[in-house]
């Protein structure tokens, strides 16, 4: 990130996956900027466990000129283009963006507009701001010199992430250990564990990168995988942006909003009548979560066989 003099500023405060899905709109706005880059405004009080990953991402994203941490840093009114969306979380600077943005964004109703993927939601905002080109690809910067040695026929990454504790029951899958054992026995695969904090603690794997890499270093590892098996989480969006073959395990969240767009991705879900329940009261207080708990390893192994085009 080399500082220039961008005329475009974008307000952001949400999840890592949301940031990746916003990258096409960020690239579109950068293409309209005289300097070909954008500034990002984030809250200086936003210091939860995700923040280092955001800083790492934005420091390596070539079209980001600088990050302004408001109110600790001054927010200049010099910009010609101000961008935010109704999906933004609130903090003081949002009022400044609303006063300077030429159009008003309403908060998206993902249940009502379930067919609108988040990438297209952001892009519709960029088109309303005057962008006229095609939709840019999603982007994830990679860094580091980690190289996975070719010690097995398949290198398969596993991820069972979720930021919010409230989402653990609704999104995380409980059968990764059984899956890891089957991938070893059926395919002699090398298992690479990915993610943050205590994710996959009880799962045996050949290489354990959980909590040991930066976000962009993790992306570097994902870039080298033969297959990524993941829940609906930020690293799923990394795999999607990089075009890596993926199997994505969905419970109650909206595939129409969050799902992978790459043709190399396969979504696996039970298809219960109550699915999806995201953006409803049931998402956080379901009394069974059958959509994720009854999605057994057999469903994933069948998807692996089809993805690898191997039927043993």
Protein Blocks (a to p, Z undefined) as FASTA:
>chain_A
ZZdddfbdcdddddfklmmmmmmmmmmmmmmpmnlpacddddfklccfklmmmmmmmmmm
mklmbdcddfkbccdfkbfbdcddfkbccdfklmmmmmmpmbdcddddfklmmmlcfklm
mmmmmmmnopabdcdddddddedjddcddfbfbdcddddddfblklmmmmmccklmmmmm
mmmmmnopacddedehjehklpccfbdcehkacfklmmmmmmmpmbdcddddfklmmmmm
nopacddddfkbcfklmmcfbfkbccddehiakbcfehiaklmmccklmmmmmmcfklmm
mmmmmmnopaZZ
